[in-house]
């Protein structure tokens, strides 16, 4: 939201305003203040434009601070699913399905085998329980 322009949703093709609440939620993960948000956003745009001019692809890995912010945001959004893995000794079918989705993603997208995926989920939920 640098110039109050609307954006085109790549899925629905509709024009809409940027989601300010989402942007702030991500920025807050890396302690970007409300007064500093404009500067941070301009920095991200400068890096993206620089990559474009060099015919490079701009990704989350192109901006370490943005990468960390999005990673922390997404992790927190999935915290409830991770807690279910360890907090339920006899999970119902819905919980079992959610756990299965997370395990499947670890296997399919990150190269884990089934055992390692389950152990990773158990380890992460142990860490979360300590908070």
N, C-alpha and C positions, 0 to 999 in steps of 0.2 A: 504494500500500500504506500507507494512512494508518490504517486501523482493522482490519486483518487480515480484511476482508470478501472473500468470493469474488465474482468477476465473471461475467457471462453472456457467452459468446462470441457475437457477433452473427451469425456464419456458421453455427456448429454448434448454437447455442442451449444448449451445455453450460455448467455451472457449473465454474469453475476458479479457481485462485489467480492473482493478477497475476504477470507474468513479471519477477521481480526482476532477473535477469541483463540482460534487455533494458533495463529502466529505468536500471540503473546504467551500461550501455554508452552510452546516450544522454546521461545526466547527466555522465559523465566527459568528453564532447566539449567541454563548456563549463566544465570544471574545478569541478564541484560535488563536494565531498568527501563521503566516506561519512557523516561527522558532520553535514553540511549538507543531506543529501538530504531529510530530513523537512521542514525549513523550506522548501526549494524546492518540494516537492510540495504543501505547504499553500498556498503562494503561487499555484501554478497552479490549484488547486481554488478558492481565493477569487476569482480572476479569472473562472473558468468560472461560478461561482455568481452573481457580479455581473452577468455577461452574461445569464445565465438570468433573473435578476430584472428586468432591463431589457428583456426579450423580444428579446435580441440573440443571434445565433449565435456560439458560441465556436469559433474555428478556430485553426490554428497561427499565423496572422497576428495573432491577438489577443494573443499573448505572444511578444515578439521573441526573448527568450533561449531559450525552448522551440523556437521555429522554427529558430533557428540550430543548436541541438543536434541536432534531427532531421535537418536538412539535411546537417550534417557526418557524421552516422551513416550516412545513406543513401548519401552520396557515397563514403564509405570502403567500404561494402558492394559498390559497383559498380566499384570501382577496378580489379579484375581484368579486367572486360570492357573497360574503357577502355584498359588496357595492351595488350590483344590487338590493338586497332586498329592500333597503331603498331609493336608488336614482331614481328608476323608479316608478312613480305613476301609470302608465298604461303599465305594461311590455308586450313586444311582446311574442309570443309563445316560442321562444328559451330561453328567460330569465325566463319565467314562468317554463319551464322544468328544468332549472338549479336550480332554487329555490326549486322546488319540490324534486329534488334529495337530496339536503342538508337536507330538512325537513324529508324526508323518512329515511335518514340515522340516524338522531337524534332519530327518533321513533324506528327504527328496531334495531339499535346497542347500543343505550344509554338509552333506556327506557322512552323517553319523550312521552307525548301524543301530538296530532297534535297541539293543542292550545299552549302548553308549548314550542314546537319546534319553532313555529312561533314567539312567544314572545321573545325567546332566540335570534333568528336571528335579530329581531328588536333591541334588547338591544345591541348586539355586533356591529351592523352597526351604532348605535348611538355613541358608543365609538370610532369606526373608524373614524367617521365624525369629531370628536373633535381633531384628530391628526393634 
